[in-house]
Amino acid sequence: MTRTRTLDRPRPQNDAQPQQQQAQPAAQSNTQTGDWHRYLGERTPTPVQAGAIPALLSGRDVITTARTGSGKTLAFLIPAAARGIGMNPVRGIRPEVLVVTPTRELAVQIRDVARELGMTAGRITGGITPGQTRSEATGKGLISGTPGRLKDLIARRELNLAGLRYVVLDEADELLSLGFLKDVGEILRSAQSQSQAQTGQRLQIAMASATFPSEIRGVAQQFMVNPERIDIAPAARAENGNQDDILGGATGATHLLIHTTRDDVMDVAAEQAREALRAPGGCVVIFSRTKSLVKRRAERLEQMMPGEIVSPLQGNMDQKKRERTMDLLREGKSRVLVATDIAGRGIDLPEVRLVIHMDVAQTAEDHVHRSGRTARAGRPGVNLVLLIPEQRGLWQTVRRGLPPALHPPLTTQEAQVDRGIQEKQGRGSGNGLMPGESGGGRGRSQGQGGGGGRGGQGSGQGGQPRGQSQGQSQGRGQTGHSDRGQSSGGRAAQPSGQRRSESGGGAGTGAGRVGPQPARGRGGRGRS
């Protein structure tokens, strides 16, 4: 049985006691846990923190579904720190807290946030040598890690779970989408058998996710005891969708769409990014479908945007290169990131003013997590889809799966789908070229409330485009370059739009950080 609470709903008095007769992790006294707010300093807890932390402190298993950037990291770390779990050094690789993450970058960020809370924390991921792994993990009360490496060390009996008291599955839906669910099940079975044999107490489990598909519900039913479900400001479900599937996302962003062409997509992306970065600070994240596109587009955009360092991020990069890329972005030396969906979940950059979908995401969930890179922690931001005719069919499918709050204004061109030219997954149409790999052509656009004007002109606030009052118009591109480096001389239109005021989250840290430290980078899809 799963109890569900949503934001601002009063909690029944008997909700603190699980119904199953099974040993629970002991909750601490109020003198030990009542001052958990001190870990946030003077900041107001985010809704997910205000809901999840008391439930976890009471010893309950908890499932949180909330939009990205809502403060979930602190929501599951503070209950451990407040009870003294994972705070002290241990012997060998025998943690008290285990956090399972889908990516290396997210494991590193969680380790760093845990250290800010005063916990002894290390990581077990790919990308580092066995000697570095032992140095990272030995003596640490908390270990964050990716499933493949954790499972490997458990099988080799290097990772001892007998002292484990608390397990967190972070970005659970991403673990599912990357095919890690079987590994996660084996890790949980090992953790439960080893810890219960040693302590006689049931292992407490927390699960954090932006969505809650049926496969994740199956894991919860198998391993969690009467979990309390906390949904924070869930967006409306898509029509005919599963009522238990929650799509969070950047509900505080302005969502826009530009109709363009394969020839003009590079020009439009460069114009939009240039305008978003007109003011100092902030960055732009541009999503592309394939690794090769990321490399070519990053190189071309750097030529088209003099003075800007454009950083690629994709799955073939080794760990050192990934970390250097994230350091450049966090330090503000690079302000443009071109990435595959490896960056779709988990990356936490301080101010992403604009997310550009140069290729349509393959699923609604991927679109949600891409979009969640902007408008985090109450900041403004723009989520922009660049739609070429070849991807209109895919976009129709993705749009149907999105909550209404994430829909760009509907345009007439979207319905004009020529089935003969629609791209197949991972392939170009007809000539085998990917978007932006030929020169010349024109693009038309239509944005929220209509709009046009010269491409690249905008309000300068969070990268939000602006335009004239006409319903649809064309504007001249500023660069005249394509992905191949040929002069396109094309046109790219600019949408207008009114910024939405809904934040979908409330006040507070929202980014899983403590004190004045800079935002930590979170990675995306990458196997351990």
C-alpha positions as CSV (number, residue, x, y, z in Angstrom):
1,M,0.0,0.0,0.0
2,T,1.3,3.5,-0.9
3,R,0.1,6.7,0.8
4,T,0.2,9.7,-1.4
5,R,0.4,13.4,-0.4
6,T,0.5,16.4,-2.6
7,L,1.6,20.0,-1.8
8,D,-0.2,21.7,1.1
9,R,-2.4,18.7,1.8
10,P,-2.6,18.1,5.6
11,R,-1.1,14.9,6.7
12,P,-3.3,12.6,8.8
13,Q,-2.2,12.1,12.4
14,N,-1.9,8.3,11.9
15,D,0.2,8.6,8.8
16,A,3.5,8.4,10.6
17,Q,2.9,4.7,11.6
18,P,3.3,2.1,8.8
19,Q,0.6,-0.5,8.6
20,Q,2.8,-3.5,8.0
21,Q,4.2,-5.3,11.1
22,Q,7.8,-5.1,10.3
23,A,10.8,-3.7,12.1
24,Q,11.3,-0.1,11.1
25,P,14.5,2.0,11.2
26,A,14.4,3.8,14.5
27,A,13.4,7.5,14.3
28,Q,15.4,9.8,16.5
29,S,14.2,12.1,19.2
30,N,13.0,15.6,18.5
31,T,16.1,17.0,20.1
32,Q,18.2,15.2,17.5
33,T,16.0,15.8,14.4
34,G,13.8,18.7,15.2
35,D,16.4,21.2,14.1
36,W,16.9,19.8,10.6
37,H,16.2,23.2,9.2
38,R,19.6,24.3,10.2
39,Y,21.1,22.3,7.3
40,L,19.3,24.8,5.0
41,G,20.6,27.9,6.8
42,E,18.2,30.8,6.5
43,R,16.5,29.5,3.4
44,T,12.9,28.3,3.3
45,P,12.5,24.5,2.6
46,T,11.3,23.7,-0.9
47,P,8.0,21.8,-1.0
48,V,9.6,18.5,-1.7
49,Q,12.0,19.1,1.3
50,A,9.1,20.1,3.6
51,G,7.2,17.0,2.6
52,A,9.8,14.3,2.4
53,I,12.2,15.2,5.3
54,P,9.7,14.8,8.2
55,A,8.4,11.5,6.7
56,L,12.0,10.1,6.3
57,L,12.9,11.2,9.8
58,S,9.9,9.2,11.1
59,G,11.4,6.1,9.6
60,R,9.0,5.8,6.6
61,D,10.0,4.7,3.2
62,V,9.3,7.6,0.8
63,I,8.8,8.1,-2.9
64,T,9.1,11.7,-4.1
65,T,8.0,12.8,-7.6
66,A,8.8,16.4,-8.3
67,R,10.1,18.5,-11.1
68,T,13.8,18.8,-11.7
69,G,15.5,21.5,-9.7
70,S,13.1,21.1,-6.8
71,G,15.7,20.3,-4.1
72,K,15.3,16.5,-4.0
73,T,19.0,15.9,-3.3
74,L,18.8,17.7,0.1
75,A,15.4,16.2,0.7
76,F,16.9,12.7,1.0
77,L,20.4,13.6,2.4
78,I,19.2,15.8,5.3
79,P,17.3,13.0,7.1
80,A,20.4,10.9,7.2
81,A,22.6,13.7,8.4
82,A,20.1,14.8,11.0
83,R,20.1,11.3,12.5
84,G,23.9,11.0,12.4
85,I,23.8,8.3,9.7
86,G,26.8,8.5,7.3
87,M,28.5,11.2,9.4
88,N,31.4,9.2,10.8
89,P,34.2,7.3,9.2
90,V,33.8,3.6,8.9
91,R,36.1,0.6,8.5
92,G,36.8,-0.5,5.0
93,I,34.2,0.0,2.3
94,R,31.2,-0.5,4.5
95,P,28.8,2.5,4.2
96,E,25.8,3.3,6.2
97,V,24.2,5.3,3.3
98,L,24.1,4.2,-0.3
99,V,22.8,6.4,-3.1
100,V,22.3,4.8,-6.5
101,T,22.4,7.2,-9.4
102,P,22.2,6.7,-13.2
103,T,25.3,8.7,-14.1
104,R,28.8,9.5,-12.9
105,E,28.3,13.2,-12.8
106,L,25.2,12.9,-10.6
107,A,27.2,10.6,-8.2
108,V,29.9,13.2,-7.9
109,Q,27.4,15.9,-7.2
110,I,25.7,13.9,-4.5
111,R,29.0,13.1,-2.9
112,D,29.9,16.8,-2.9
113,V,26.5,17.9,-1.4
114,A,26.8,15.2,1.3
115,R,30.3,16.5,2.2
116,E,28.8,20.0,2.5
117,L,26.4,18.6,5.1
118,G,29.3,17.2,7.1
119,M,29.0,13.6,6.0
120,T,31.9,11.4,5.1
121,A,31.2,10.7,1.5
122,G,32.8,9.0,-1.5
123,R,31.8,7.6,-4.9
124,I,32.0,4.4,-6.8
125,T,31.7,4.9,-10.6
126,G,33.3,4.1,-13.8
127,G,36.0,6.4,-15.2
128,I,38.4,6.0,-12.3
129,T,41.0,3.3,-11.6
130,P,40.5,0.5,-9.0
131,G,43.0,2.3,-6.8
132,Q,41.2,5.6,-7.0
133,T,37.9,3.8,-6.2
134,R,39.4,2.3,-3.0
135,S,40.8,5.7,-2.0
136,E,37.4,7.3,-2.7
137,A,35.2,4.8,-0.9
138,T,37.3,3.4,2.0
139,G,36.2,4.8,5.3
140,K,33.2,6.7,4.0
141,G,29.8,6.7,5.7
142,L,28.0,7.5,2.5
143,I,28.8,6.2,-1.0
144,S,27.1,7.4,-4.2
145,G,27.6,5.3,-7.2
146,T,26.4,4.0,-10.5
147,P,24.7,0.5,-10.7
148,G,27.3,-1.3,-12.8
149,R,30.3,-0.5,-10.6
150,L,28.3,-1.0,-7.4
151,K,27.1,-4.4,-8.5
152,D,30.7,-5.4,-9.6
153,L,32.2,-4.5,-6.2
154,I,29.4,-6.3,-4.3
155,A,30.0,-9.4,-6.4
156,R,33.8,-9.2,-5.6
157,R,33.0,-8.7,-1.9
158,E,34.9,-5.4,-1.9
159,L,31.7,-3.4,-1.1
160,N,30.2,-4.6,2.2
161,L,26.6,-3.7,2.8
162,A,26.2,-5.3,6.3
163,G,26.3,-1.9,8.0
164,L,23.8,-0.2,5.6
165,R,20.9,1.6,7.1
166,Y,19.6,3.9,4.4
167,V,19.4,3.5,0.6
168,V,18.4,6.2,-2.0
169,L,17.5,5.6,-5.6
170,D,18.0,8.9,-7.3
171,E,16.5,9.7,-10.8
172,A,14.8,6.3,-10.7
173,D,13.1,6.8,-14.0
174,E,16.5,7.4,-15.6
175,L,17.8,4.2,-14.1
176,L,14.9,2.5,-15.8
177,S,15.4,4.1,-19.2
178,L,19.1,3.2,-19.2
179,G,18.3,-0.4,-18.5
180,F,19.7,-0.5,-15.0
181,L,16.5,-1.7,-13.3
182,K,17.7,-5.3,-13.1
183,D,21.0,-4.2,-11.6
184,V,19.2,-2.0,-9.1
185,G,17.1,-5.0,-8.0
186,E,20.1,-7.1,-7.4
187,I,21.8,-4.3,-5.4
188,L,18.7,-3.9,-3.2
189,R,18.4,-7.6,-2.6
190,S,22.0,-7.8,-1.5
191,A,21.6,-4.7,0.7
192,Q,18.5,-6.0,2.4
193,S,19.8,-9.5,3.1
194,Q,23.2,-8.3,4.4
195,S,22.0,-5.4,6.5
196,Q,19.1,-7.3,8.1
197,A,21.3,-10.2,8.9
198,Q,23.7,-7.9,10.7
199,T,21.4,-5.4,12.4
200,G,18.0,-7.1,12.5
201,Q,16.3,-3.9,11.3
202,R,14.6,-3.3,8.0
203,L,16.5,-1.1,5.5
204,Q,15.0,2.3,4.9
205,I,14.6,3.2,1.2
206,A,13.9,6.6,-0.4
207,M,13.2,7.0,-4.1
208,A,13.4,10.3,-6.0
209,S,12.2,10.6,-9.5
210,A,10.6,13.1,-11.9
211,T,8.3,10.5,-13.3
212,F,6.7,7.4,-11.9
213,P,6.1,4.8,-14.6
214,S,4.8,1.3,-13.9
215,E,8.2,-0.4,-13.9
216,I,9.3,1.9,-11.0
217,R,6.1,1.2,-9.2
218,G,7.0,-2.5,-9.4
219,V,10.4,-1.9,-7.7
220,A,8.6,0.1,-5.0
221,Q,6.1,-2.7,-4.3
222,Q,8.9,-5.3,-4.2
223,F,11.4,-3.6,-1.9
224,M,9.6,-0.8,-0.1
225,V,7.3,-1.1,2.9
226,N,4.2,1.0,2.9
227,P,6.0,3.9,1.2
228,E,4.6,7.4,1.5
229,R,4.2,9.0,-1.9
230,I,4.8,12.7,-2.1
231,D,3.9,14.5,-5.3
232,I,4.9,18.1,-5.5
233,A,2.7,20.3,-7.7
234,P,2.2,17.5,-10.3
235,A,1.4,18.8,-13.8
236,A,-1.9,17.6,-15.4
237,R,-1.6,14.2,-16.9
238,A,-1.6,13.9,-20.7
239,E,-4.8,12.6,-22.3
240,N,-5.2,8.8,-22.2
241,G,-2.0,8.7,-20.1
242,N,-1.5,6.5,-17.0
243,Q,-2.9,8.4,-14.1
244,D,0.1,7.4,-11.9
245,D,2.7,8.7,-14.4
246,I,3.8,12.2,-13.2
247,L,5.6,14.4,-15.7
248,G,7.3,17.2,-13.8
249,G,9.5,19.6,-15.7
250,A,10.3,23.2,-16.2
251,T,6.8,24.6,-15.5
252,G,8.3,28.0,-14.7
253,A,9.9,28.4,-18.1
254,T,8.5,30.1,-21.2
255,H,7.9,27.3,-23.8
256,L,8.3,28.3,-27.5
257,L,8.6,26.7,-30.9
258,I,10.3,27.9,-34.1
259,H,9.5,26.4,-37.5
260,T,12.7,26.3,-39.5
261,T,14.4,24.0,-42.0
262,R,17.3,21.6,-42.1
263,D,19.3,24.2,-43.9
264,D,18.6,27.0,-41.4
265,V,18.7,25.2,-38.1
266,M,22.3,26.1,-37.3
267,D,21.6,29.8,-38.0
268,V,18.6,29.9,-35.8
269,A,20.3,28.2,-32.9
270,A,23.3,30.6,-33.1
271,E,21.0,33.6,-33.2
272,Q,18.9,32.4,-30.3
273,A,22.0,31.5,-28.2
274,R,23.7,34.8,-29.0
275,E,20.7,36.8,-27.9
276,A,20.2,34.8,-24.7
277,L,23.9,35.5,-23.8
278,R,23.8,39.2,-24.6
279,A,23.9,40.0,-20.9
280,P,26.9,38.8,-18.7
281,G,26.5,35.4,-17.0
282,G,24.2,32.5,-17.6
283,C,24.5,29.8,-20.2
284,V,22.7,28.0,-23.0
285,V,22.2,24.2,-23.4
286,I,21.6,22.9,-26.9
287,F,20.4,19.3,-27.4
288,S,21.3,17.2,-30.4
289,R,20.4,13.7,-31.3
290,T,23.8,12.0,-31.9
291,K,27.3,12.1,-30.7
292,S,28.7,13.1,-34.1
293,L,26.2,15.9,-34.4
294,V,27.3,17.2,-31.0
295,K,30.9,17.4,-32.1
296,R,30.2,19.0,-35.4
297,R,27.7,21.5,-34.1
298,A,29.9,22.6,-31.2
299,E,32.8,23.3,-33.5
300,R,30.6,25.2,-36.0
301,L,28.8,27.2,-33.3
302,E,32.1,28.3,-31.8
303,Q,33.0,29.7,-35.3
304,M,29.6,31.4,-35.5
305,M,29.8,32.9,-32.1
306,P,33.2,34.7,-31.8
307,G,34.3,35.1,-28.2
308,E,32.3,32.2,-26.8
309,I,33.7,28.8,-25.8
310,V,31.2,26.2,-27.0
311,S,31.6,22.9,-25.0
312,P,30.4,19.5,-26.3
313,L,29.2,16.7,-23.9
314,Q,28.5,13.2,-25.1
315,G,28.8,9.6,-24.0
316,N,32.1,8.8,-25.6
317,M,34.0,11.4,-23.6
318,D,36.1,10.1,-20.7
319,Q,35.5,11.2,-17.2
320,K,38.3,13.8,-17.0
321,K,37.0,15.5,-20.2
322,R,33.4,15.5,-18.8
323,E,34.6,17.1,-15.5
324,R,36.6,19.7,-17.3
325,T,33.6,20.6,-19.4
326,M,31.4,21.0,-16.4
327,D,34.1,23.1,-14.6
328,L,34.3,25.4,-17.6
329,L,30.5,25.9,-17.5
330,R,30.3,26.3,-13.7
331,E,33.1,28.9,-13.7
332,G,31.5,30.8,-16.6
333,K,34.4,30.4,-19.0
334,S,32.1,28.4,-21.3
335,R,28.5,29.6,-21.8
336,V,27.3,27.2,-24.5
337,L,26.9,23.5,-24.0
338,V,26.0,21.2,-26.9
339,A,25.0,17.8,-25.7
340,T,23.2,14.6,-26.4
341,D,20.6,13.3,-23.9
342,I,23.5,12.4,-21.6
343,A,22.9,15.9,-20.3
344,G,19.1,15.6,-20.3
345,R,18.9,14.7,-16.6
346,G,20.9,15.7,-13.6
347,I,23.1,18.5,-14.7
348,D,22.7,21.4,-12.3
349,L,24.2,24.6,-13.8
350,P,23.7,27.9,-12.0
351,E,21.7,29.8,-14.6
352,V,20.6,28.1,-17.8
353,R,18.8,30.9,-19.6
354,L,17.8,28.9,-22.7
355,V,17.4,25.3,-23.7
356,I,17.3,24.7,-27.4
357,H,16.1,21.4,-28.9
358,M,17.9,21.3,-32.2
359,D,16.5,17.8,-32.6
360,V,13.2,16.7,-31.2
361,A,13.5,14.4,-28.2
362,Q,12.6,10.8,-28.8
363,T,10.1,10.7,-25.9
364,A,8.0,13.1,-23.8
365,E,10.0,12.1,-20.7
366,D,13.3,13.0,-22.5
367,H,11.7,16.4,-23.5
368,V,10.7,17.0,-19.9
369,H,14.1,16.4,-18.5
370,R,15.8,18.4,-21.2
371,S,13.5,21.3,-20.5
372,G,14.1,21.0,-16.8
373,R,17.7,22.3,-17.2
374,T,16.3,25.9,-17.3
375,A,14.0,27.8,-15.0
376,R,15.4,26.0,-12.0
377,A,15.0,27.2,-8.4
378,G,12.6,30.0,-9.4
379,R,14.8,31.6,-12.0
380,P,13.3,32.5,-15.4
381,G,14.2,30.6,-18.6
382,V,13.1,29.7,-22.1
383,N,12.6,26.2,-23.5
384,L,12.8,26.4,-27.3
385,V,12.0,23.7,-29.9
386,L,13.5,24.1,-33.4
387,L,11.2,22.1,-35.6
388,I,12.1,21.0,-39.1
389,P,9.5,19.5,-41.4
390,E,11.2,16.0,-41.2
391,Q,10.6,15.9,-37.4
392,R,7.0,17.1,-37.2
393,G,5.6,13.6,-36.9
394,L,7.9,12.8,-34.0
395,W,7.0,16.2,-32.4
396,Q,3.3,15.4,-32.6
397,T,3.9,12.2,-30.6
398,V,6.1,14.0,-28.0
399,R,3.7,16.9,-27.6
400,R,0.8,14.6,-26.9
401,G,2.7,13.1,-23.9
402,L,3.6,16.5,-22.3
403,P,1.7,18.2,-19.5
404,P,-0.2,21.3,-20.7
405,A,2.2,23.5,-18.8
406,L,5.1,22.4,-21.0
407,H,3.3,23.0,-24.4
408,P,4.6,25.7,-26.7
409,P,1.8,27.7,-28.4
410,L,0.2,25.5,-31.1
411,T,1.0,26.4,-34.7
412,T,-0.8,25.4,-38.0
413,Q,2.4,24.1,-39.5
414,E,2.7,21.3,-36.9
415,A,-0.2,19.5,-38.4
416,Q,1.2,19.6,-41.9
417,V,3.0,16.3,-41.7
418,D,4.3,14.8,-45.0
419,R,4.7,11.1,-44.0
420,G,7.0,10.6,-46.9
421,I,9.8,12.8,-45.5
422,Q,9.5,12.0,-41.8
423,E,12.8,10.9,-40.2
424,K,13.2,7.5,-38.6
425,Q,15.0,7.3,-35.3
426,G,18.7,8.1,-35.7
427,R,18.5,8.5,-39.5
428,G,18.2,11.4,-41.9
429,S,15.5,11.6,-44.6
430,G,16.2,10.6,-48.1
431,N,19.9,11.9,-48.4
432,G,20.9,10.6,-45.0
433,L,21.9,14.1,-43.8
434,M,21.2,15.2,-40.3
435,P,19.6,18.6,-39.5
436,G,21.8,21.5,-40.4
437,E,24.1,19.7,-42.8
438,S,23.5,21.6,-46.0
439,G,23.4,25.3,-46.8
440,G,20.8,27.7,-48.0
441,G,17.1,27.9,-47.4
442,R,14.5,29.8,-45.4
443,G,12.8,29.1,-42.1
444,R,9.4,30.4,-40.8
445,S,8.4,30.7,-37.2
446,Q,5.5,31.3,-35.0
447,G,5.7,31.8,-31.3
448,Q,3.4,32.5,-28.4
449,G,0.9,35.1,-29.2
450,G,2.4,35.4,-32.7
451,G,5.5,37.3,-33.6
452,G,8.4,37.8,-35.9
453,G,11.0,40.4,-36.6
454,R,14.7,40.1,-37.1
455,G,16.2,36.8,-35.9
456,G,18.3,37.2,-32.8
457,Q,16.4,40.1,-31.3
458,G,14.9,39.5,-27.9
459,S,14.1,41.0,-24.6
460,G,17.5,40.1,-23.1
461,Q,15.8,38.6,-20.0
462,G,16.7,35.0,-19.6
463,G,17.1,34.6,-23.3
464,Q,13.4,35.1,-23.9
465,P,12.8,36.0,-27.6
466,R,10.6,38.9,-28.6
467,G,8.9,39.9,-31.9
468,Q,6.4,42.2,-33.5
469,S,2.7,41.9,-33.2
470,Q,2.1,40.0,-36.5
471,G,0.9,36.5,-36.2
472,Q,3.7,35.0,-38.4
473,S,6.6,36.6,-40.2
474,Q,10.2,36.0,-41.3
475,G,13.4,37.6,-40.1
476,R,16.9,37.6,-41.5
477,G,19.5,35.4,-39.9
478,Q,22.7,37.1,-38.8
479,T,25.3,34.5,-39.6
480,G,24.5,33.0,-42.9
481,H,26.3,29.8,-42.0
482,S,25.3,26.1,-42.0
483,D,26.6,23.1,-40.1
484,R,28.9,22.3,-43.1
485,G,30.3,25.8,-43.0
486,Q,28.7,26.9,-46.3
487,S,27.0,30.2,-46.6
488,S,23.3,29.8,-46.3
489,G,22.1,33.3,-46.7
490,G,18.9,32.0,-45.2
491,R,16.3,33.5,-43.0
492,A,15.3,32.6,-39.5
493,A,12.3,33.9,-37.7
494,Q,12.0,34.9,-34.1
495,P,9.0,34.1,-31.9
496,S,7.5,36.4,-29.4
497,G,6.1,35.3,-26.1
498,Q,4.9,36.3,-22.7
499,R,6.8,34.8,-19.8
500,R,4.7,32.5,-17.5
501,S,4.8,33.4,-13.9
502,E,4.1,29.9,-12.4
503,S,7.1,28.5,-10.7
504,G,5.8,25.1,-9.9
505,G,8.0,24.8,-6.8
506,G,7.9,27.5,-4.2
507,A,10.7,29.2,-2.3
508,G,13.9,27.6,-1.2
509,T,17.2,26.2,-2.4
510,G,15.6,24.2,-5.2
511,A,19.0,23.0,-6.6
512,G,20.2,20.7,-3.9
513,R,23.0,23.0,-2.6
514,V,24.1,24.2,0.8
515,G,25.4,27.6,1.6
516,P,27.2,29.9,-0.9
517,Q,28.9,27.1,-2.8
518,P,28.6,27.1,-6.6
519,A,26.1,24.7,-8.3
520,R,27.5,21.2,-8.9
521,G,27.3,19.6,-12.3
522,R,25.0,16.8,-12.9
523,G,25.5,14.4,-15.8
524,G,23.1,12.7,-18.1
525,R,22.9,9.4,-19.8
526,G,26.1,7.5,-19.3
527,R,26.5,3.9,-18.2
528,S,28.8,3.1,-15.3
